[in-house]
Amino acid sequence: MLGFTATRTQVATYLLGVALFSISFLVFLNSSISFVITQRIGQAHNVGDAVGTLGFADELVALVACPAWGLLSDRIGVRSVAVMGYSIVGVSLWVFVAASNVYPQLLLARLLFSLGATATATMVTAILPTMTVVQIVQDPRTPHRRVNGASHALAPSISSELTITPARFQSRSPPHDDTIVSKDTAASTSQLAGLVGMFTGCGALVALLIFLPLPTRFVQRGAHPDEAVADAFFVVGSIAIVVALGCFFGLRHLPGEEDKSWKRLYDTPEHKSSDVGPSRQRILSYPRLFLESIRLGYQSPTIGLGYVGGFVARASSVAISLFIPLFTNTYFLGTGQCRATDPSDPADIKNSCPQAYKLAAMLTGISQLIALLSAPIFGYLSGRYRKHNLPLMLAAAAGIAGYSAFGSLASPDPKSKDGSGGIFAIVALLGISQIGAIVCSLALLGRGINANDSTHHASLSDEVVPRNGRLSADATPPRSPALTPSSEDAPLLGTNYSRPVSSSGLGPASHTHLKGAIAGTYSLLGGFGILLLTKAGGALFDSRGPGAPFYMMAGFNGVLLVVGVAVAAGDVYKGRRVEERGREMR
């Protein structure tokens, strides 16, 4: 059963609002922008060049905007950024149909859209940890503390230290530590990440099945083609505004967001946040927030592996959506089965080479269908077998096998003499690799931010009791501080009664106060993955052959697998050290 700490309304808003529509508006725009250029503006030449330039400008904005939105959310809250993001997306879609030229009006509209789309995409990652925030159980002797906005009245122990026996210690103490996670939220985080991957895929289907047919439906009702395009953009833009309103009301009072507000937007690092609430965190400057998110990629194996997974996942999406159709089209052109595509009309491939278009659509469709079906499976596996990140390594292995096999194909057409019926199994592996990297990297970031990975807690618990959770008959329980103060000015209860928690108050080594910056860095690295594969992969496609980008992706997955094995080996080493300390305590 999923252990959400957020309310049902918050979870539903996150899945049905933020996750579902995070990609649907982008899919709609990418598929419709050429119609704006031809039908609304009336430009018939250099359409492909204009579309490519607008897309490239979109990616450049994303590289800057993703980390910026993440940093901003750590001040004003993820809810505010999500609302602004969808509001900007809605307004930008209205602006698109008001443009009368490509440069500068349509370009400015595309930059505005990118600004909003990057906010929504970044918040998909940033909101995830708030759904399963780690809850802390304090030692009964610690002072009154607020966790997730809830008060806990704590009663002092009346048992003398001299009368504590191992049995009494086990019965009166938490099972692992004086500050522990009250329930395992790591599995819930992983399973929720699987649902996020599934709903994101469904969002693409919403764009393809509902948004894109709108101009055709308006034409069937008697509208002129240019008016039909404008009406479709107005409708989709209005839906984005509705989603923004849903986020405004549905994401209120998220756990761990109590101290975030617009008042903190211009706070200097010298300012202190409120002493009431879970954060109680010294405010960091924006550069410091970004640098901290980068540093965590090196210091936290969980977060670092999540970064690498995000890089590979975003690059994989380009390999499937861009290079599979390009590989297919190149093959049909090379064999003389198609005529060259008119560069002024990127949609001409449907007429000039219908076989290639249909085959490419079928191959990418099978890949995405398998990815959609595999998303909840990877979510379950990521929570069930998270000890050594086995599901992520499985996804990386699938990527190595699938991309290497696709790159070695002589033909993508199974009906040709040099084709292979195994092409369908190969593209299925690509879909498994892509969604596995997405879901597992999101789960890793969620667990890393909440600091509820199994290795971390094992090391904490073993500092209090042996690893098996039992005390031998002759074991000495941990000594409590003296109840008598050493001086009149000393507090009655010493400060060692509770183990230090993170400054966010959400658990040991919790990084929830940096979740926005971490999400922004995650999206930033994903953007680098897209640009690297697009530019380097495209150049290698022309110089080394059609299989080069796929071998490049196989190399990316190989790096992910190596990093995953290294992190697992480090966990094993730390686990042995913990067991040694446990035996020494006995």
N, C-alpha and C positions, 0 to 999 in steps of 0.2 A: 504494500500500500504506500502511495506517495506521501511523504511526510512534509507537506508544505507548511511553512509558518506564515505565509501570506494568506489572505482571505480568498474565498472562492471567486469573488468578483474581481479581485486583483489578478488571480491566475487566469481567469477567463479573458480579461482585457488584454493581458500579455500575449496569450496564445492567439486569440481571435482578432486582436487589433494589431499589436506591434509586430508579432512574428508573421502573421498571415499576410499582411499588406506591405511588409518591409521590402519585398522584391516585386510585387505585382505592378506597382506604378512604374518601376524601371522597365520591366518587360513591355508594358504598354507603350511607353514613350519610345523605346528603342525600335519597336515594330511599327510605330505610327509617324515618326518624325519625318520620314521621306514624303509622306502624304501631305504634311504641313508645307513642306518646301514646294511640292509640285502643285497641290490643289489650292492652298491658301495664298502662298506667295507668288505662284505661277512661274517658278524657275524650272526650266526643262533641261538645262545643261549643267554638268559638273555637280550633279546631285550626290553621287558617291563620294566625291571629294568633300563636299559640305558636311555630309553625315559623318565621315571619318574625322574631320576637324572638330566637330562638335563633341564627338565621343572622346577624342583625345583630351580636349579641354576639360571634359567631365572628370576624367581620371586625374588630371593634374590638381583640380580643386579637391578631389577626394583625398589625395595624399596629405594635404594641409588640413582639411576640415575634419577628418576622422579623429586625429588626436586632439584637435581643438575642442570638438564637441565633448569628447571624453573628459578632458580637463575641466570644462565648464560644468559638466554634470556633477563633478565632485564638490562644487560650490553651491549650485542652485538646485541640484537634484535631478535624477533621471526622468522623473515625470515631466518636469518643465521642458527638458530638452526634447522628449518624445512629442509633446504637444507642439512645440515650435517646429520640429522637423516636419510633421505631417501638415501643419498649417502652411509652411513654406512650399511644400510639394503641391498642395492644392492651389495656392496663388500662382505658382510658376506655370502650372498647366493652363490656367486661364490666360496668363500672359503670352503663352506660346501662340495661341490663335489670334492674338491682337498684333503680332509682329507683322510688319510689311516688308522686311528684308532679312536676309540671312545674317549679314554683318552690318551693324552690331546687335540688332534687336534680338534675333533668334539666338545668337551666341550668349547674350546676357540672360535670356530666359533659361538657356541650358545650364549656365553657371548657377543661377538661382535654384534650379531644380536639383542640381548636384549638391548644393549646400544643404537642402532639406533632406535629400535621400541619404546622405552620409550620416546625418543625425539619427534617422530612424534605424539604419543598419547598425550603427554603433550601439544604440540603446538595446538592440536585441541581445547583445552580449552583456551590457552593463546591468540590465534589469534581472538577468537570470539569477545571480547570487541572492538577490533580495527575496526571491520566492522561497528559498530554503535556507534562510539565515540561521547560523549556528546558535543554538540556545545554550546558555551556561547555567550549570548548577553549582552554586557556591558552597563552600564549607560552612556548616551551621554556625561557626564562630566568627565568620566574617561580618563586617558592618553591612548595614542596609544598602542594597544596590538595585539599580534599575536595569533591566535587560529587555531590549526591544520595546521599551516603553511600559513594561509591566513591572509593578513593584513586588518585591519579595521580602516579607518580614521573616527574619532569621532568628531562631531561638538559640541561646547559648547552651553549650553542653554542661550538664551538672555532674558528670562523672569525673572523678578525680583521675589524674594521669596514672596514679599508682594502682588504680583498680581496673584499668583497661586490660582486657585479655584479648588474645587473637580472635576468639569467637565474637566478643563484643565489638572489637574493632571492625570486623567484617560486617556485622549486622548494623552498626551505626554509621559506617562510612560509605561514601559512594563507591561503586564497584571498581573504579580505576584511580581516581584522583580527587583532590579537593576542589578542583575546577575542571569539569568535564563537559563533554557534549551530552545533553540529556537524551538525545536520540540520534541515531546515525542518519544524517542528512545527505551523505555522499551518494548513496544509491538513488535518493530522490532527485538530486541535482543531475545525475547522469540520465535518469529516465526522462526528466523534464527536457534535457537537451535533445533527446531523441524525438520528443513531441515537437520541439521547436523546429528541428530539421524537417519533420513531416509537414507541419503547418506552413513552413516556408515554401516547400515544394508545392503544396496546395495553392499558395498564393500565386505562383506562376501559372497554375491551371486556371485560377480566377481571371487572370489577365487574358489568357488565350481563349477561354470559353465564354467570358462575359464582356470584358472590356473591348477587346479587338473587334468583335462582330458589330459593335454599336454603330459605326458609320454605315455599314451595309444595311442595317435595320432602319436607320433614319432615311436612307435613300429609297428603300422599299415603301416608306410612308410618304414619299413625294418630295423629300428635301433635295436641294441641289448638292452635288458632291462636296463643294467647299463648305457649305453650311452644315452638311452631315459631319464632316471632320470637326468643325468648330463645336457642334453640339456634343459630340462624343467627348472632347476635351473638357467641356464645361461640366458634363455629368461626372466624369472620372475625378476632376478636380473637386467637385462638391463632395464626392465620397471621401476624398482625403481629408476634407474639413470635418466631416462627420467622424472619421476615425480619430482626428485630433481631439474633438469634444469627448469622445468615448474615453480616450486616454486621460483627459483632464479630470473626469469624474471617477473613472474606474481604477486609477492608480494612486488615489489619495492614501496617505498614511502608510506608505510602504515601510516594512521593517527596515530599520537602519537608516532611514532617510529623515528622521525627525528633526535633525538640526540643520538640514539643507534649506536654504531660502535665498531669495534675491538680495537680501541684506548682506550676504557673504560674498557677493560678486566682486566687490572692490576691497574686501578686507585684506590688510597687509599681513605678512607672516608674523608680525609681533602680536597681532590680536589673538585672543584665546576664544575658542568656541565655548558654548554654554556648559556649565558643570552638570546640567540636568540633561539626561538622555544618554544614548549609547556611545556617542562619539568621543566627547571630551578630548578632542584631538587638537593639537596645535595646528593652526592653519598654515598650509604650505603654499609657497608661491607657485605660480603656474609652471615656470621652468623646473622647479624642484619636483612638482608632481610628475611631470613627464620623465625626468631623470630617474625618479624612484620606480616608475613602471618599467623602465629599461633595466634598471639594476635588479629588479625582482626576476627578470628573465634569466639572469645569471645565478642568482642566489636561491631561487625556488625552482627545483627541478620540475615540479608540477606545472607552474606557470610557464617556464621556459619551453617545456615540451608542448604546451598548448599553443604558444606562439609559432613554433615550427609547424605544428599541425594546421594552423590557420593559413600560413603561407602556402603550404602544399594544397590545401582545400580550395583556396581561391584560384590558384594557378590551374588546378584540375578542371574547374568550371569553364575556363577559357579553352582548355585543350578539347573538351567535349563539344562545346557550342561553336567554336570557331574552326578548329583544325580538322575535325572529322568531316564537316561539309567541304572544307577546302581540299582535303585529301581525295574525297569522292569526286569532286568536280574536276580536279586535275587529272584523275585517272580517265574519266570519260572523255575529256578533251584530248588527252594523249593518245587514246585509242581511236579517235576520229568519230566517236558516237555522238558528239555534241559540237555545236558551233560556238565560237567565242562569245562571251557575254558582253553586252553593250555596257561600257563603263558608266554611261550616264544614267543607266537604269539598273540598280542593283537587284531589282525584282525580276529582271529579264531572264534569270536562270530558270524560272518556272516554265517559260515558253521555249527558251533555246535549248534547255537540257532537262526535260521533265524526268528522265530516268535518274539522273544524278540527284535532282532535288528530292524525289520521292525516297530514294535509298538513304540519302543523308538524313532526311526527316525520320525515317524508320529507325536508323541506327541510334541517333541521338534520343529519339523517343523511348526506345527500349532501355537505353542507359538511364534516363531520368525516371522511368517507371520503376526500374529495379531499385534506384536510389530512394524513391519515395516509399516503397514497400520496406526497404531495409532500415529506414531511419529509426522507427521505434525498436527494432531488434537490436541495433547498435546501442540505443539508449539503455535497454535492459542489460545487455552484455557489459557495457561500460560501468554500470553500477554493480553488477554481480561479480565481475572478474577485474576489479580495478587494482588489485594488489600490485601487479607488474604491468599495468596498461596493456594487457594482452589484446583487447579488441582493436586498439589503435595500431598495434603492430600487425594484426591480421589485415587491417585496411591497407597498411603500407605494403605488405607482401602482395595483396591483390593488385595494388597499383603497379608494383614492379613487374608482376607477371603479365597483367593486362596491357600496359603501355608498351612493354617490350614486344609482346606478340603482335600488337597492332602496328607498330613501327616496322616489323619485319614482313608485313603482308605485301604481296605483289599486287593484289586487287582487293578492294573492299566489297566487290560484287560477288556474292556466293554463287550466282548463276554463270559467271564467266569461267573459261577453261582453267585459269590460274587462280580462281577464287576459292574460298574455303567456307564451308558451312559453320566452321567454328567462330566466324565473325560475331555471331550473336552472343556466344558465351564470352567472347573477349570484351564486347561493349558492356556486358553485364558486370564484368569485373571492374571496368572503369567506373560504372555507377556505384558499385559497392565501395570502391576506393574513395571516391569523392565524398559520399555521404558519411562514410566511416570517419574520415578526417574531420569533417564538419562537426559531427555530433560529439566525437571523442575530444576534440580540441575545446569545444564549448564546455563540456563536462569537466575537463581538466582545469580550465580557468575558473569555473564556478567552485570547484573543490579547493583550488589554490587560494582564491580570494577569501573563502570562508575558513580556510585552514582546517578542513575536516578530512584530509586524506589519512588512510589507515596507518601509514608509517609514522606520521607526525604524532598521532595520538598514542601509538604504542610506546614511543619514546617518552611521552609525558607520563603515562600511567606507570611505567616501570620505575620512575623516580620515587614513587610512593610505595608500591607493593611489587612483589615479583611478577613476572610476565604472566604466570598462570592465574593471577588474581588471588592466591592463597598465601597465608602466613603459616610457617611451620610453628610447632608448639613452643620452640625455644626462641622464636623470632622476636625481636624488639620492635614494637610499633614505632612509627615516626614520632619523635619527641615534639611536644607542643611547647610554645613559648611560655615562659613563666607568667602566672596570672597576677603576680605581685609586681607592680611597676618598680623600676629601679630608682626612680626619683619622683618627686611630687609632680613634676611637669610632664612626666612620661605618660602616654596613653595607657588606659587600663588594659586593653587588649593589644598585643604586639602586632606589628605589621606583617609578620610571617604566617599569619593564620590562613591567608589565601595566597594561592600561587598567582604570580603576576599574569594579568591578561593583557591583551592588546589594548592600545589606547582607544580603540574604537569600542571597547567593552563587549565585543561579540565573541570573544574566544581567544585562545592562545594563538599568538602570531597572526591574528586575523588582519586581512588587508582590505576590508570593506570600504575604508575611507579612501582607497585608491582604485576602486572598481571601475570608475569612469575612465581614469587614465590608462588602466590596464586594457579596458575594452578599446580605447582609441588606438593604443599601440598595436593591439591584435588586428584591428582593421587596417592600420597603416602597413603592417607587414603583409597582409593579404593584398593590398594595393600594389606593393612592390612585386609580389608574385605575379600579379596580372600583367604589369608592365614588362617585367623581365621575360615572361614567356611570350607575350605578344611581340615584342621587338626582337629579342634574340631568337625566339622560336621561328618567327617569320623570316628572318635573315637566313637561318639555317635551312628552312624549308626550301628556299630558292637556291642556296649554294650546295647543300649536302643531300637534298632529296626530301620527299614528302614524309619520310619516317622520322626525320631528325627531331621535330618537336615532341614526338611521342617518346623517343629515347631520352630526351631531356626531362620529360615528366617522370620517366622511370628512375632517372637519377635523383630527382627531388624526393621521390618516395623512398629511394635507398637511403638518402640522408636521414629522412624521418625515422626509418627503421633502425638505423645505427644509433641515433640519439635516444630512441625509445629503449633499446637494449642497454645503453650506457646508464640511463636513469634507473632501469630495473636492477642492474648490477649494483648501483649505488644504494638502492633500497635494501638489497640483500645484505650488503656490507653493514649498513646501519642497523639492520635487524639483528645481526650477529653481535654487534657491539652492545645492543640493548640487552640481549640474552646474557652476555657476559656480566654486565652490571647487575642483572637480576640474580645470577648465581652468587656474585660477591655479596649481595645484601643478605642472602640466606646464611 
